[in-house]
Amino acid sequence: MNGISKTLNDMTLIERSSLLETVADALEATAEEAEGEGDTRFVANSICVANTIRGLSGDLTPRDLMAAELLLEQGIMLVHQFSNRTKTNGMVH
């Protein structure tokens, strides 16, 4: 990624939608992996954030952009935490 980063406000509708979709897909993928490990709490949290992000995929108002940014940050952090956590040997509830 050599280009200059854009804020959601600077992105086109297509770019925004693509970013929202990518983060929601990543959350769902890690939720599936967490389900295989028995981490039901992570599954529920990830699916809820993914569904909320998908609900914002339409044309966002300036007020919605702030909410979308927070949800994207939260979603990205959930994926990051899952990928960097110490794997447990038992079921997690």
C-alpha positions in Angstrom: 0.0 0.0 0.0 2.0 2.9 -1.3 -0.8 5.4 -1.7 -1.9 8.0 0.8 -4.5 6.8 3.2 -8.0 8.2 2.9 -10.6 8.8 5.6 -14.1 7.4 5.1 -15.2 10.9 4.2 -12.6 11.0 1.4 -13.6 7.6 -0.1 -16.1 7.1 -2.8 -19.2 5.1 -2.0 -17.7 2.0 -3.7 -14.5 2.3 -1.7 -16.4 2.7 1.5 -18.6 -0.2 0.8 -15.6 -2.4 -0.1 -13.9 -1.5 3.2 -17.0 -2.2 5.2 -17.5 -5.5 3.4 -13.8 -6.5 3.9 -13.9 -5.9 7.6 -17.2 -7.7 8.0 -15.9 -10.7 6.0 -12.8 -10.8 8.2 -14.9 -10.8 11.4 -17.1 -13.6 10.1 -14.0 -15.6 9.1 -12.4 -15.3 12.5 -15.8 -16.0 14.1 -15.8 -19.3 12.2 -12.3 -20.1 13.4 -13.3 -19.2 17.0 -16.3 -21.4 16.8 -14.1 -24.3 16.0 -12.1 -23.5 19.1 -15.2 -23.2 21.2 -14.9 -19.5 21.9 -18.6 -18.7 21.9 -18.1 -15.2 23.3 -15.8 -14.2 20.5 -18.2 -15.7 18.0 -21.1 -13.7 19.3 -19.1 -10.4 19.5 -17.7 -10.8 16.0 -21.0 -11.7 14.4 -22.7 -8.7 16.1 -20.1 -6.2 15.0 -20.0 -7.7 11.4 -23.8 -7.5 11.1 -23.8 -3.9 12.4 -21.1 -3.0 9.9 -23.1 -4.6 7.1 -26.1 -2.5 8.1 -24.1 0.6 7.4 -23.1 -0.4 3.9 -25.6 2.0 2.2 -25.0 5.7 1.5 -23.6 7.1 4.8 -24.5 10.5 6.1 -21.7 12.5 7.8 -23.1 11.5 11.2 -23.1 7.8 10.1 -19.4 8.1 9.0 -18.3 8.7 12.6 -20.2 5.6 13.8 -18.8 3.6 10.9 -15.2 4.6 11.7 -15.7 3.5 15.3 -17.2 0.2 14.2 -14.5 -0.4 11.7 -11.9 0.3 14.4 -13.6 -2.1 16.8 -13.9 -4.8 14.1 -10.3 -4.5 13.1 -9.2 -4.7 16.7 -11.3 -7.8 17.3 -9.7 -9.5 14.3 -6.2 -8.4 15.4 -6.8 -9.6 19.0 -8.0 -13.0 17.8 -5.0 -13.5 15.4 -2.5 -12.5 18.1 -4.0 -14.3 21.1 -2.5 -17.2 22.9 -4.4 -20.4 21.9 -6.1 -22.2 24.7 -6.3 -26.0 25.0 -9.9 -26.1 26.3 -13.3 -24.7 25.6 -13.7 -21.0 26.2 -17.1 -19.8 27.3 
